[in-house]
Amino acid sequence: MNFLIIGGYDTKNLGDYASFLALKKIFSEENPNFIVLSRHPNDNFSKEFDVTCIRNLDHQTKEQSHGRIFNGFNSNDNNDHLKKFMMKYQNVML
């Protein structure tokens, strides 16, 4: 079973880590594969928690995101990156 987790799991926030560890424990009997969307993918986090980290789909910088919602949902945004992502991870539980 694959799970896609989206959050601040790359920021060394103990609250985020605790919630992530709780999710891993809850689903441990399912032998899950966790994929983590992260603004700053971190090899240490991937190894420590045995997960796959990939770059999230939001704006690349804070300046690009100013006054906008999630990248791909604003008028005149190209949303090809969202379509590609959904095709690649269509069998992953969100």
C-alpha positions as CSV (number, residue, x, y, z in Angstrom):
1,M,0.0,0.0,0.0
2,N,1.3,3.5,-0.9
3,F,0.6,6.6,1.0
4,L,1.3,10.2,-0.1
5,I,2.0,12.5,2.9
6,I,2.1,16.2,2.5
7,G,3.4,18.4,5.2
8,G,6.4,20.2,6.8
9,Y,8.3,17.0,7.4
10,D,11.5,18.5,6.2
11,T,11.6,21.4,8.7
12,K,12.8,19.5,11.8
13,N,9.6,20.4,13.6
14,L,9.1,17.9,16.4
15,G,5.3,18.2,16.1
16,D,5.4,17.3,12.4
17,Y,7.7,14.4,13.1
18,A,5.5,13.1,15.9
19,S,2.4,13.1,13.7
20,F,4.3,11.4,10.9
21,L,5.6,8.7,13.3
22,A,2.0,8.2,14.5
23,L,0.8,7.6,10.9
24,K,3.7,5.2,10.3
25,K,2.7,3.3,13.4
26,I,-1.0,3.2,12.7
27,F,-0.4,1.7,9.2
28,S,2.6,-0.4,10.1
29,E,0.7,-3.7,9.7
30,E,-0.1,-2.7,6.1
31,N,3.6,-2.6,5.2
32,P,3.1,0.8,3.6
33,N,5.3,2.7,1.3
34,F,5.3,6.4,2.3
35,I,6.0,9.1,-0.3
36,V,6.5,12.5,1.3
37,L,5.9,15.7,-0.6
38,S,8.5,18.1,0.7
39,R,9.5,21.7,-0.1
40,H,13.1,20.7,0.7
41,P,13.6,17.0,0.2
42,N,16.2,15.7,2.7
43,D,18.2,12.5,2.3
44,N,18.7,12.2,6.1
45,F,14.9,12.3,6.6
46,S,14.3,9.7,3.9
47,K,16.8,7.4,5.4
48,E,15.8,7.9,9.1
49,F,12.1,7.3,8.4
50,D,12.5,4.9,5.5
51,V,10.4,7.0,3.1
52,T,10.7,8.5,-0.4
53,C,10.8,12.3,-0.4
54,I,10.0,14.2,-3.6
55,R,9.9,17.9,-4.3
56,N,6.4,19.4,-3.7
57,L,4.4,20.9,-6.5
58,D,4.0,24.4,-5.1
59,H,5.8,27.6,-6.1
60,Q,9.6,27.4,-6.1
61,T,10.1,30.5,-4.0
62,K,8.1,32.6,-1.4
63,E,8.2,35.5,-3.8
64,Q,6.5,33.5,-6.6
65,S,3.8,32.4,-4.2
66,H,3.0,35.9,-2.9
67,G,-0.7,36.7,-3.4
68,R,-1.4,33.3,-5.0
69,I,-2.9,30.0,-4.0
70,F,-1.3,26.6,-4.8
71,N,0.6,26.5,-8.0
72,G,-1.7,25.3,-10.8
73,F,-4.9,26.6,-9.3
74,N,-4.5,30.3,-10.1
75,S,-6.1,31.7,-13.3
76,N,-3.7,31.5,-16.2
77,D,-1.5,28.9,-14.4
78,N,-0.2,26.0,-16.4
79,N,-1.3,22.8,-14.5
80,D,0.6,20.2,-16.6
81,H,2.8,19.4,-13.6
82,L,-0.3,18.4,-11.6
83,K,-1.6,16.2,-14.4
84,K,1.8,14.4,-14.7
85,F,1.9,14.0,-10.9
86,M,-1.6,12.5,-10.8
87,M,-0.8,10.1,-13.6
88,K,2.4,8.9,-11.9
89,Y,0.9,8.5,-8.5
90,Q,-2.7,7.5,-9.4
91,N,-2.6,4.4,-7.2
92,V,-1.4,6.2,-4.1
93,M,-3.7,7.0,-1.2
94,L,-3.8,10.6,-0.2
